[in-house]
Amino acid sequence: MVDHRRIAVIRNPVAGQRNQQFVTKVTTQLTACGARVCQFTTQYAGHGEILAADLAKAGDTHLVVAAGGDGTIREVASGLYGSETPLGIIPAGSANVMARDLGYLPFGRISAKHITTALLGAKRTPLYPFEVRHAEKLHLGFCWLSTGFDAEVLAAVNPVWKRRVGRAAFIPAILRALIQEKQRASIHWQMGQQTSGTCARMIVANIRRYGGPFVLTNKTHISKQGLACLMFRGQGAASRLRELAQMVFRPGDRKGDVCSLEGGSLTIGGPETAHQLDGDFIGYGSVTISQAIKPLQVLQP
């Protein structure tokens, strides 16, 4: 295979030494196939978005690839949004949820040959993001926003241990969040002007998967407009444990109430409500979610 396209790879250096070796293996194979590969390394949170936006504005790159986890992908995708430059992925995170949902990790296996082939020959598919307004700032989401327990877990994860041991770093964070769960108040939500309610935990999903290999819902798809809103009403640590255990065997929407957000907006939470977006903790307070109108083009194996 000979390919002369210009490919920019934006890599997250804190993804771990093993993952960095995998990224290097993929870029080496891309170069061997004739692609002209330029690599950029993020230096701080949000840097991936700036790098991707600059590359898209310059207009001389055929493909911009995010090499990292779901947070890195969100940054790069946000920078490309509104341009014609497509997004590719080299999975190098802990869970790689979006990469799994798009088919970059068939059967959960990471293959440099499969990723290289995907980046050189995959078809484009539209990816519809959603907008999240929080603390007077607008974020773009591409996977999901979760409120309550899941966000509290992320807030408690030690980033140093996450880089060293991957998913195992979530175990003490989950235990801490479970201990504190009984003290948390119900989360208020309002959809439009007429529909409102409360729940113990909420996940607004743009893709099927969650936390890695687990299926969250079959009621949404990354290439179609519309978000699935899962509302879990059971209070306390026992309810959270049952939900986590049941997701191993069946989709999470079998346990939670599900509705669709296809237009308008959804407002969630109050001053003490925790939120995480695409695997990154974004803080406490109220958020308002709405569907973005235009899609981003992403390569899908």
Secondary structure as a PSIPRED ss2 file (coil, helix, strand):
# PSIPRED VFORMAT (PSIPRED V4.0)

   1 M C   1.000  0.000  0.000
   2 V C   1.000  0.000  0.000
   3 D C   1.000  0.000  0.000
   4 H C   1.000  0.000  0.000
   5 R C   1.000  0.000  0.000
   6 R E   0.000  0.000  1.000
   7 I E   0.000  0.000  1.000
   8 A E   0.000  0.000  1.000
   9 V E   0.000  0.000  1.000
  10 I E   0.000  0.000  1.000
  11 R E   0.000  0.000  1.000
  12 N C   1.000  0.000  0.000
  13 P C   1.000  0.000  0.000
  14 V C   1.000  0.000  0.000
  15 A C   1.000  0.000  0.000
  16 G C   1.000  0.000  0.000
  17 Q H   0.000  1.000  0.000
  18 R H   0.000  1.000  0.000
  19 N H   0.000  1.000  0.000
  20 Q H   0.000  1.000  0.000
  21 Q H   0.000  1.000  0.000
  22 F H   0.000  1.000  0.000
  23 V H   0.000  1.000  0.000
  24 T H   0.000  1.000  0.000
  25 K H   0.000  1.000  0.000
  26 V H   0.000  1.000  0.000
  27 T H   0.000  1.000  0.000
  28 T H   0.000  1.000  0.000
  29 Q H   0.000  1.000  0.000
  30 L H   0.000  1.000  0.000
  31 T H   0.000  1.000  0.000
  32 A H   0.000  1.000  0.000
  33 C C   1.000  0.000  0.000
  34 G C   1.000  0.000  0.000
  35 A C   1.000  0.000  0.000
  36 R E   0.000  0.000  1.000
  37 V E   0.000  0.000  1.000
  38 C E   0.000  0.000  1.000
  39 Q E   0.000  0.000  1.000
  40 F E   0.000  0.000  1.000
  41 T E   0.000  0.000  1.000
  42 T C   1.000  0.000  0.000
  43 Q C   1.000  0.000  0.000
  44 Y C   1.000  0.000  0.000
  45 A C   1.000  0.000  0.000
  46 G C   1.000  0.000  0.000
  47 H H   0.000  1.000  0.000
  48 G H   0.000  1.000  0.000
  49 E H   0.000  1.000  0.000
  50 I H   0.000  1.000  0.000
  51 L H   0.000  1.000  0.000
  52 A H   0.000  1.000  0.000
  53 A H   0.000  1.000  0.000
  54 D H   0.000  1.000  0.000
  55 L H   0.000  1.000  0.000
  56 A H   0.000  1.000  0.000
  57 K H   0.000  1.000  0.000
  58 A H   0.000  1.000  0.000
  59 G C   1.000  0.000  0.000
  60 D C   1.000  0.000  0.000
  61 T C   1.000  0.000  0.000
  62 H C   1.000  0.000  0.000
  63 L E   0.000  0.000  1.000
  64 V E   0.000  0.000  1.000
  65 V E   0.000  0.000  1.000
  66 A E   0.000  0.000  1.000
  67 A E   0.000  0.000  1.000
  68 G E   0.000  0.000  1.000
  69 G C   1.000  0.000  0.000
  70 D H   0.000  1.000  0.000
  71 G H   0.000  1.000  0.000
  72 T H   0.000  1.000  0.000
  73 I H   0.000  1.000  0.000
  74 R H   0.000  1.000  0.000
  75 E H   0.000  1.000  0.000
  76 V H   0.000  1.000  0.000
  77 A H   0.000  1.000  0.000
  78 S H   0.000  1.000  0.000
  79 G H   0.000  1.000  0.000
  80 L H   0.000  1.000  0.000
  81 Y C   1.000  0.000  0.000
  82 G C   1.000  0.000  0.000
  83 S C   1.000  0.000  0.000
  84 E C   1.000  0.000  0.000
  85 T C   1.000  0.000  0.000
  86 P C   1.000  0.000  0.000
  87 L E   0.000  0.000  1.000
  88 G E   0.000  0.000  1.000
  89 I E   0.000  0.000  1.000
  90 I E   0.000  0.000  1.000
  91 P E   0.000  0.000  1.000
  92 A C   1.000  0.000  0.000
  93 G C   1.000  0.000  0.000
  94 S C   1.000  0.000  0.000
  95 A C   1.000  0.000  0.000
  96 N C   1.000  0.000  0.000
  97 V H   0.000  1.000  0.000
  98 M H   0.000  1.000  0.000
  99 A H   0.000  1.000  0.000
 100 R H   0.000  1.000  0.000
 101 D H   0.000  1.000  0.000
 102 L H   0.000  1.000  0.000
 103 G C   1.000  0.000  0.000
 104 Y C   1.000  0.000  0.000
 105 L C   1.000  0.000  0.000
 106 P H   0.000  1.000  0.000
 107 F H   0.000  1.000  0.000
 108 G H   0.000  1.000  0.000
 109 R C   1.000  0.000  0.000
 110 I C   1.000  0.000  0.000
 111 S C   1.000  0.000  0.000
 112 A H   0.000  1.000  0.000
 113 K H   0.000  1.000  0.000
 114 H H   0.000  1.000  0.000
 115 I H   0.000  1.000  0.000
 116 T H   0.000  1.000  0.000
 117 T H   0.000  1.000  0.000
 118 A H   0.000  1.000  0.000
 119 L H   0.000  1.000  0.000
 120 L H   0.000  1.000  0.000
 121 G H   0.000  1.000  0.000
 122 A C   1.000  0.000  0.000
 123 K E   0.000  0.000  1.000
 124 R E   0.000  0.000  1.000
 125 T E   0.000  0.000  1.000
 126 P E   0.000  0.000  1.000
 127 L E   0.000  0.000  1.000
 128 Y C   1.000  0.000  0.000
 129 P C   1.000  0.000  0.000
 130 F E   0.000  0.000  1.000
 131 E E   0.000  0.000  1.000
 132 V E   0.000  0.000  1.000
 133 R E   0.000  0.000  1.000
 134 H E   0.000  0.000  1.000
 135 A C   1.000  0.000  0.000
 136 E C   1.000  0.000  0.000
 137 K E   0.000  0.000  1.000
 138 L E   0.000  0.000  1.000
 139 H E   0.000  0.000  1.000
 140 L E   0.000  0.000  1.000
 141 G E   0.000  0.000  1.000
 142 F C   1.000  0.000  0.000
 143 C C   1.000  0.000  0.000
 144 W E   0.000  0.000  1.000
 145 L E   0.000  0.000  1.000
 146 S E   0.000  0.000  1.000
 147 T E   0.000  0.000  1.000
 148 G C   1.000  0.000  0.000
 149 F H   0.000  1.000  0.000
 150 D H   0.000  1.000  0.000
 151 A H   0.000  1.000  0.000
 152 E H   0.000  1.000  0.000
 153 V H   0.000  1.000  0.000
 154 L H   0.000  1.000  0.000
 155 A H   0.000  1.000  0.000
 156 A H   0.000  1.000  0.000
 157 V C   1.000  0.000  0.000
 158 N C   1.000  0.000  0.000
 159 P H   0.000  1.000  0.000
 160 V H   0.000  1.000  0.000
 161 W H   0.000  1.000  0.000
 162 K H   0.000  1.000  0.000
 163 R H   0.000  1.000  0.000
 164 R H   0.000  1.000  0.000
 165 V H   0.000  1.000  0.000
 166 G H   0.000  1.000  0.000
 167 R H   0.000  1.000  0.000
 168 A H   0.000  1.000  0.000
 169 A H   0.000  1.000  0.000
 170 F H   0.000  1.000  0.000
 171 I H   0.000  1.000  0.000
 172 P H   0.000  1.000  0.000
 173 A H   0.000  1.000  0.000
 174 I H   0.000  1.000  0.000
 175 L H   0.000  1.000  0.000
 176 R H   0.000  1.000  0.000
 177 A H   0.000  1.000  0.000
 178 L H   0.000  1.000  0.000
 179 I H   0.000  1.000  0.000
 180 Q H   0.000  1.000  0.000
 181 E H   0.000  1.000  0.000
 182 K H   0.000  1.000  0.000
 183 Q H   0.000  1.000  0.000
 184 R C   1.000  0.000  0.000
 185 A C   1.000  0.000  0.000
 186 S C   1.000  0.000  0.000
 187 I E   0.000  0.000  1.000
 188 H E   0.000  0.000  1.000
 189 W E   0.000  0.000  1.000
 190 Q E   0.000  0.000  1.000
 191 M E   0.000  0.000  1.000
 192 G C   1.000  0.000  0.000
 193 Q C   1.000  0.000  0.000
 194 Q C   1.000  0.000  0.000
 195 T E   0.000  0.000  1.000
 196 S E   0.000  0.000  1.000
 197 G E   0.000  0.000  1.000
 198 T E   0.000  0.000  1.000
 199 C E   0.000  0.000  1.000
 200 A C   1.000  0.000  0.000
 201 R E   0.000  0.000  1.000
 202 M E   0.000  0.000  1.000
 203 I E   0.000  0.000  1.000
 204 V E   0.000  0.000  1.000
 205 A E   0.000  0.000  1.000
 206 N C   1.000  0.000  0.000
 207 I C   1.000  0.000  0.000
 208 R C   1.000  0.000  0.000
 209 R E   0.000  0.000  1.000
 210 Y E   0.000  0.000  1.000
 211 G C   1.000  0.000  0.000
 212 G C   1.000  0.000  0.000
 213 P C   1.000  0.000  0.000
 214 F E   0.000  0.000  1.000
 215 V E   0.000  0.000  1.000
 216 L C   1.000  0.000  0.000
 217 T C   1.000  0.000  0.000
 218 N C   1.000  0.000  0.000
 219 K C   1.000  0.000  0.000
 220 T C   1.000  0.000  0.000
 221 H C   1.000  0.000  0.000
 222 I C   1.000  0.000  0.000
 223 S C   1.000  0.000  0.000
 224 K C   1.000  0.000  0.000
 225 Q C   1.000  0.000  0.000
 226 G C   1.000  0.000  0.000
 227 L E   0.000  0.000  1.000
 228 A E   0.000  0.000  1.000
 229 C E   0.000  0.000  1.000
 230 L E   0.000  0.000  1.000
 231 M E   0.000  0.000  1.000
 232 F E   0.000  0.000  1.000
 233 R C   1.000  0.000  0.000
 234 G C   1.000  0.000  0.000
 235 Q C   1.000  0.000  0.000
 236 G C   1.000  0.000  0.000
 237 A H   0.000  1.000  0.000
 238 A H   0.000  1.000  0.000
 239 S H   0.000  1.000  0.000
 240 R H   0.000  1.000  0.000
 241 L H   0.000  1.000  0.000
 242 R H   0.000  1.000  0.000
 243 E H   0.000  1.000  0.000
 244 L H   0.000  1.000  0.000
 245 A H   0.000  1.000  0.000
 246 Q H   0.000  1.000  0.000
 247 M H   0.000  1.000  0.000
 248 V C   1.000  0.000  0.000
 249 F C   1.000  0.000  0.000
 250 R C   1.000  0.000  0.000
 251 P C   1.000  0.000  0.000
 252 G H   0.000  1.000  0.000
 253 D H   0.000  1.000  0.000
 254 R H   0.000  1.000  0.000
 255 K C   1.000  0.000  0.000
 256 G C   1.000  0.000  0.000
 257 D E   0.000  0.000  1.000
 258 V E   0.000  0.000  1.000
 259 C E   0.000  0.000  1.000
 260 S E   0.000  0.000  1.000
 261 L E   0.000  0.000  1.000
 262 E C   1.000  0.000  0.000
 263 G C   1.000  0.000  0.000
 264 G C   1.000  0.000  0.000
 265 S E   0.000  0.000  1.000
 266 L E   0.000  0.000  1.000
 267 T E   0.000  0.000  1.000
 268 I E   0.000  0.000  1.000
 269 G C   1.000  0.000  0.000
 270 G C   1.000  0.000  0.000
 271 P C   1.000  0.000  0.000
 272 E C   1.000  0.000  0.000
 273 T C   1.000  0.000  0.000
 274 A E   0.000  0.000  1.000
 275 H E   0.000  0.000  1.000
 276 Q E   0.000  0.000  1.000
 277 L E   0.000  0.000  1.000
 278 D C   1.000  0.000  0.000
 279 G C   1.000  0.000  0.000
 280 D E   0.000  0.000  1.000
 281 F E   0.000  0.000  1.000
 282 I E   0.000  0.000  1.000
 283 G E   0.000  0.000  1.000
 284 Y E   0.000  0.000  1.000
 285 G C   1.000  0.000  0.000
 286 S C   1.000  0.000  0.000
 287 V E   0.000  0.000  1.000
 288 T E   0.000  0.000  1.000
 289 I E   0.000  0.000  1.000
 290 S E   0.000  0.000  1.000
 291 Q E   0.000  0.000  1.000
 292 A C   1.000  0.000  0.000
 293 I C   1.000  0.000  0.000
 294 K C   1.000  0.000  0.000
 295 P C   1.000  0.000  0.000
 296 L E   0.000  0.000  1.000
 297 Q E   0.000  0.000  1.000
 298 V E   0.000  0.000  1.000
 299 L E   0.000  0.000  1.000
 300 Q E   0.000  0.000  1.000
 301 P C   1.000  0.000  0.000
